[in-house]
């Protein structure tokens, strides 16, 4: 586990935003991504009868829909033990294989940082 206070302030910000989205919307996961200009995109899990997206894939889709050309970092707050390959693939598609993906517990403690690649 990583001391969240030891994170870069911008990474701590996306973890906090992801945690807030999860709590505010009462969803299993919250996520946030930061694009190459510093803009952030925040999302929660989408579960509709016709559409199911993880929070991280939703945040990446929001970034793409808003014109982001690349990602600097991504964060997901979840009870899961690992980031799914599908989520890593979405981050990799926009940010490249070295884009860091932070996985945090619901309390905001960062469990791991994994390159999207």
C-alpha positions in Angstrom: 0.0 0.0 0.0 1.1 3.6 -0.7 0.7 6.4 1.8 -1.8 8.6 -0.1 -0.2 11.7 1.4 3.1 10.7 -0.3 1.5 10.9 -3.7 2.1 13.7 -6.1 -0.6 16.4 -5.4 -2.1 15.9 -8.9 -2.4 12.1 -8.3 -3.8 12.6 -4.9 -6.4 14.9 -6.5 -7.7 12.3 -9.0 -7.9 9.7 -6.2 -9.9 12.1 -4.1 -12.2 12.9 -7.1 -12.7 9.2 -7.8 -13.5 8.5 -4.2 -16.0 11.3 -4.1 -17.7 10.1 -7.3 -18.1 6.6 -5.7 -19.5 7.9 -2.5 -21.8 10.6 -4.1 -23.4 8.2 -6.6 -23.5 5.1 -4.3 -21.8 3.0 -7.0 -19.3 0.2 -6.7 -16.4 2.2 -8.3 -15.4 5.7 -8.8 -12.7 6.8 -11.3 -10.9 9.9 -12.5 -8.4 10.5 -15.3 -6.2 13.4 -16.0 -5.4 14.3 -19.6 -2.2 15.8 -21.1 -3.5 19.3 -20.5 -4.3 18.7 -16.8 -8.1 18.5 -17.2 -9.8 15.8 -15.2 -12.8 13.6 -16.0 -14.7 11.9 -13.2 -17.1 9.0 -13.4 -18.8 6.2 -11.5 -19.9 2.8 -12.6 -22.7 2.8 -15.2 -25.2 -0.1 -14.8 -28.2 0.2 -17.1 -30.2 -2.7 -18.5 -28.7 -2.0 -21.9 -25.3 -0.5 -20.9 -22.7 -1.6 -18.3 -19.4 0.3 -18.0 -16.8 0.3 -15.3 -16.1 3.7 -13.7 -12.6 3.8 -15.3 -13.9 3.0 -18.8 -16.6 5.7 -18.4 -14.0 8.3 -17.3 -11.9 7.4 -20.3 -14.9 7.7 -22.6 -15.7 11.1 -21.1 -12.2 12.3 -21.8 -12.3 11.1 -25.4 -15.8 12.7 -25.9 -14.4 16.0 -24.6 -11.5 15.9 -27.0 -8.6 14.7 -24.9 -5.7 13.6 -27.0 -3.8 11.6 -24.3 -3.8 10.7 -20.6 -1.3 11.5 -17.9 -2.8 9.3 -15.2 -5.8 7.4 -14.0 -7.2 6.4 -10.6 -10.0 4.0 -9.6 -11.5 3.6 -6.1 -12.9 0.1 -5.7 -13.2 -2.8 -3.4 -11.5 -4.9 -6.1 -8.0 -6.3 -5.6 -6.8 -5.4 -9.1 -7.7 -3.3 -12.1 -9.3 -5.3 -14.9 -7.5 -5.9 -18.2 -10.4 -4.2 -19.9 -9.9 -1.0 -17.8 -6.1 -1.1 -18.4 -6.8 -1.5 -22.1 -9.0 1.6 -22.2 -6.3 3.7 -20.4 -3.6 2.3 -22.7 -5.7 3.1 -25.8 -5.7 6.8 -25.0 -2.7 7.3 -22.8 -0.2 4.7 -23.9 1.4 1.7 -22.1 3.3 3.7 -19.5 0.2 5.6 -18.2 0.0 5.0 -14.4 -3.2 3.5 -13.1 -3.7 4.0 -9.3 -6.0 1.5 -7.5 -7.3 2.8 -4.2 -9.4 1.2 -1.5 -12.7 2.9 -0.6 -11.0 4.8 2.2 -8.6 6.4 -0.4 -5.5 4.3 0.5 -3.7 3.6 -2.7 -3.1 -0.2 -3.0 -1.1 -0.2 -6.2 0.1 1.7 -9.2 0.3 -0.2 -12.4 1.3 0.9 -15.9 -1.5 0.5 -18.4 0.7 -1.4 -20.7 
